[in-house]
């Protein structure tokens, strides 16, 4: 196809977030797997939020006036919290992924959990911790150890990719987890730790004849160095990934049903991925949703695509088509 007839796709990657490195790889995967009908433009956004093309700074409005669609591969803050979506909406540029308000709601783990709990979706007991309200972390740790179910998981309220997440079971571990968490974010979420099989389930809009199509749930078994699916487990390549996972039929159907409900209730768009814990007796617990799942070689979403006989190029074409039809 002649160059001038191709659909111009600006692939945004990098960005001013804690998931900068993952975003670079995700965007690289998108650029490498775009079907022939598309002309991919590699748009690098640095850690200060400045946009670049061909190594030179470029104003967003100048770029956005010359492209047909944006593929958003920016994970975390700015790219996934509604900020970028607001910018793109103001220029009326079609883009992949969820809209401004759905992105902002989903990025705030507490808001998302509260919204989903109203729809009957189970989630671990949790509490919000604000650094400004706790001058002494040792006192806070002591209080949590006495009053909050232990062991517990502590994580930043609005970051993804398991950035800043810790598992604590003792008072000393709580102090360390709080110090680590507050070194990354001003607001943390503490939730009860529920033992069980870790699952991730992707959802794609208008795929294979379904309004919300659930990919087969993926099971994650972290390496010995990780007690759960933390940042190291996600991107070291050392976790054991079963795609599809070793779930009973009831567990599989339950995970898929909840993943589709999360996608629908939060008004997500194009695709998403939800994380779960499957307890042998207490059932399926929703942990958090990723509105822009990473697409690297180590990531779970491409593995889930492969498990249902699809591929990254086919998925990219589908999502870009949905974005252009907006």
N, C-alpha and C positions, 0 to 999 in steps of 0.2 A: 504494500500500500504506500503511495507517495506520502512523503513527510507532511505536506500541507493538508492532507486529508485525515490525518490521525487526530484522535481526541487527545487534547493536551491535559495531562494529569500532573498537578503539582503535588509531589510527595513531601510532606513536612516531617522532618525528623530532628532529633536533638532536643533542644528546649531547656528552659531554666527550671528544671525539676530534679528531684533525687533519682529519677529514672532515665537520666540523660543517656547513659551507655546502652541501656536496653532499647531505648527509642532509636538510637543510631542503627542498631542491628535490625530492628523491625522495619525501619524505613528502607534499609539496604535490601532486605528480603522482598519487600514490595517492588522496589525498582528492578530487581533481578527476575521477578516472576510476572511482570505485567505482560499480558498478551500482546501480540504483534500490532493489533489495531490501535494501541495507545502509545503516545509519546510521553514518557516519564520525565519530569523535571525534578532534579534533585535539589530540594530547598532545605538548606541547613540553617537551623536556628540555634544560636550560641547560648551559653549559660546566662548571659545578660539579657536575652530576649531579642537580640538583633538578628534580622533575617539576612541570608546570604544565598547568592546563586553564582555558580562558576567561581567561587572563592571571593567574590566582591559583595559588599553590602548592597541591599536592595530594599526599597520601601515596600511594605506589604501591599499598599493600594496600587502601586505600579505593577507588581506581579499579578495580583488578583484580577486586574482588568484584562490580562492577556491569556488566562487559562480557562479551560472548560469546566474543570472540576478539581477539587482538592481531596487527596487521600490523606487523612490525618493519622500519622504514625507517632504522634507525640503522647507519651504516657505520663501520667502523674499531673502535678500542678501545671497550670496554664493550658496544657493541651487537652486535659480530661475533666477540668472542673468548671467548664462553662465560659472561661475567659476567651479562649480562641474562638469558640462557637459564637460568642457575641460579636467578635470582630468580623467573622465570616458572614454572619447574618446581616451585618450593617452594609456589606458590599454585595449582598444578594448572590453569593457564590455557592453553588452546590458543593456539599462536602460529605464525606463518609462519617458514619457514627451518629451518636445521639445528639439531640439538640441541646441548647444552652441550659434550660432549667432541669431537664432530666439528668444531664451530666453533673450539674452542681449538687443535686439531691443525692445522687448515687455516690459521689466522691466523699460525702460526709457520712461515714459509716453509721453514726448514731441516727441521723435523720432517716437513712434508708431502712435500718432495722425497725425503727418505730413505725414507719409507714407500712412495712411488710407485716409486722406483728398484728396490725389492725386487720389484715386480710387472712389471719390464721396461720401464718408461716412461722415455724418455730426457729428461734435464734437463741444462742447462749445468753444467760443473764449478764448484763453489762452495766457499766457506770462511766461517766465522763469525768476526767481529771484535768483541771486547768492549773497550769504552773503558777499563775499569779495568786491563786488561792491557797497555795501550800508553800510556806517559807521553809519548812523543815521536811525533807524527804524521809528522814528516819522516822519522824512522827507519823507521816502519812503511811509509810510502810507498816508501821506497827498497827495502825488503825485498820488497814486493809487486811492484814494477817488475821486480825481478830474478828472482823465483820464481813469479809467477802469470801465466797467459796474459793478454796485453794485445792490444787494449784490453779493458777490463772495465767492468762495471756495479756500482755500489755503491748499496745501498738499505737502509732500516731493515728489521730482521728481521720485525717484526710490525705493519706499517701497510699500508694499501691506497691505491688511487687514485693510484699513482705518487708519493706524498708522499715528499720527501727523496731522490729517486733522481737519480743522476748517471752520466754516461758519461765515462770517463777513458782516455787513451791515453799520456799522458806522466807523468813523476814529479811535475811541478808540478800537473797536473790531478788526480792521485791525492791530493795534499795537500788541494787545494780540495774534492774530493769527500768526503774523510774529515771535514774540518771541517764541511761542510754536513750530512752524515749524522749525525755525533755531536752536532750542535746540536739535533737532533730526537729522537734515540733513543740509548740506551746500548749497544745491540747492533746491529751491521750485518751485512749479507750482501754478500759480493763474489762475483760470478760472471762467467765468461768471456762476452764479448760475441760473439754469433753473428749475422752479417749474414743477412738474408733477409726474406721477407714476414711482416708481423705479422698474426696472426690471433686472433680471439676466437670461442669457440663456447659457446653456452648450452645447458643441459640442463634439461628439465622432467620431473618424475615423472608417471607414469600419464597421459600425454598422447597423444591420437590413437592409442590402442590399444597403446602401447608403455610398458613399465615405466620406461625412461629414454629420452626422446625428445630427439634432438639437433636444435637449430635449425641452419639453414644457417650455415656459418662466415662471419664478417664479416672483411673485409680493411681494415686501417687504414694510411693513408699520411699520416704526420705533416707539418705545415707546414714550410717551410724553416727557421724559427726553432728547430725541434726536430730533434735527430739521431735521436730515437726517440720512442715514445709516452709522453711524460712528462706531468706534471700539466697543463701549459699546453696540450699537444696534446689531452688528453682533454676539457677543459672550455672551451677558447677558441672552439670551433665552427669552427676553421680547418683541422682535419684533413680529408682526403678519406676518406670512408667508402664502401666498396662492400659493400652488403648485398643479395644474397650477394657474396662476394669472388671475385676472379679466380684461382681455383685449378683445377688439373687435377682430373679425376675421382678419380685416385688420392690426391691431396693432400686433397681434400674428404672422401673416405671415411675417410682416415687420421686427420684432425683430429677428425671426428665420433666415430670409434671410441675415440680416446684420451680425449676429453672425457667420454664416457659411462663409461669405465673409471675416470677420476679421481673422478667423482661417486660411483661405486659403491665403490671401494676406500676412500675417505675417509668412507664412510657418510653422505654428505650427503643432505639432505632437501628436497623440494619443488622447488627450483631452484638452479642455480649457473651460473657462467661461468668458463671456463678460457682463459688466454692462452698463445699459442704463437708460436714463430718457425719458419718453414718455410725451411730452407736448401736451395738448389737441388741440392746433392749429398749433404749429410749427413742430410737428412730433417727430420722433425718433432720439435721440442724443446718440452717443457712448461716454462713459466715459473712461473706461479702460478695459484691458483684463488681466485675471489671467491665466498664463500658467500651474499652478499647483493648482487648486481649493482645498480648505481644505475639508477634508472628515470626520470631527467630527460629533457628533450627532446633534449639533446645525447648522451645515453647510447646505448651500442651494443645493449643488450638489447631495448629497444622497437623499434629498427630491425630487429633480427633477427626479432622477432615479426611485424612487418609483412611481411618478406620471405617468410614462409611462409603469409601470408594470415590471420594472427591479429591481435589487437589488445590493447592494455593492459587495457581493461575485461574482456575475455574471460579474459585471463591472471590478473587479480586474482580474479575469481570462482572460477577453477579452483584457485588456491593457497589461498584462504580455505576452499573446500570440503574440500581435503585436510587443512588444519589442523583443521577441525572434526571430521573423521573419525578423528583421532588416537586 
